[in-house]
């Protein structure tokens, strides 16, 4: 019986151990501001890099915007203040979602020429192009294969890629147009890139945060692309890029740059090297932000984009002639 | 001390042979759930939850140890305070353990103390986000436990009050690291402290159930009660809790033991 009492006493001690809880900010303009600032402070992954690049100081940002987010402002004003604060991060992966608007920073592509015209693209694709795995594709009249992949959110399938590459089998080269591809599923990018890979290839590094500090990161983990067991492309290929290439599409370019038969043509990509996470504020608004940074194979940042091997812009002369300067450049490159 | 206990047990043995019996209980419950998981969100979620609980208690008069096995399934639908964001929770708990038993006051009071092995498999899913919407739960624990049962007559009927308490001692659980994505873990195979040893300090979970049985017949009882399952952990700089409060109702089937000479 005494054993029972002793056991129960010890058990009762355990039950008095502390609750695991988290303080909540009040659902006021000031509370929502504090909550948002803290979420970013504890989870955002590019503070150091951006301080080095353009002097981002998140603590100073707090002092600047705190006075604007005073209690009494309405929800529209608060949304504007919070969106302005997030724009200081200069990150296309950072968004604030409310029921009436999506706060965004899109200068990474809006401040630059598009270098892409769907009017011109239609002249190359025509209307009788094929569609598979989210890609539109056809063979151009100089026997160069052309495919347009507009979003990595469109799932790719092994059978679909097999069909596409089989269709292009007798082409002299392949143009992979991913201009204005804003990203999607990273596994689609990996699956597609594996069709251009003949040996296990180091394509970059990735890490994640291990704590709330701005510099609490895990070790860099290498990213490899392994050759696909299905049909692989063994001729020259060109990837067309513009500033609208972002996130998973940016990663795709990072991968493809590592393969010897692939060249990148066009404008610098838009970047977006942080895998995004989401969180919510007391008022229910959702914030998205970069949480896990990735780097290229030389451990360099690609958050602000990847330079092409050949910088080519859409020229007005070509446009007037109904020609896409990037596609034409790629055709000549592949014909060499 | 041991001798006294032995004498006490020997003295009580004939009584326990009469009083102890094996039971199986099927119980369902409804109540509130409160959820926090800072891997997914800083906000707390609350809502309604449902529980199914199966308890099989096996007692043999000639043995000093009783065995118990419990299956618990919890499902919850919760919202944050803005009511705009929803979180779904599901957990399965398996408890298996052995209890040393003491019989007091005739056959009225049965005290049991021992340990449980607990396995948990579950998930959280935030239906409104797309990038890190889910969290998996997987853990194994050793839990010191105790059960007290008291039988009493009331209005000419037989009733039994039962209280069970399970607390954590040591265990091991799965958790992503602070900012680690599931893509890294499962697509890339990059592990980073994802299997975490836990103690009653880092995972101060506990579970209790208070119930009253009305003996409707020799074979059946009706059970009503309260189940509180408070799962908590603080590992890899992440905090999580699932507090489940349930009003339970169910039936208990009795299997009287055959007293061996």
Interface residues (C-beta under 8 A of the other chain):
Chain A: X1 X2 X3 X4 X7 X8 X10 X11 X14 X15 X17 X18 X19 X20 X21 X22 X24 X27 X35 X38 X39 X43 X45 X99 X186 X187 X206 X208 X209 X210 X211 X212 X216 X218 X221 X223 X275 X276 X277 X278 X279 X280 X281 X282 X283 X284 X286 X288 X291 X292
Chain B: X1 X5 X8 X36 X38 X41 X42 X43 X44 X80 X81 X82 X83 X84 X85 X100 X102 X104 X111 X113 X128 X129 X130 X131 X132 X133 X144 X145 X146 X165 X167 X168 X169 X177 X178 X179 X180 X181 X183 X184 X187 X188 X190 X192 X200 X201 X204 X206 X232 X233 X234 X236 X237 X239 X240 X241
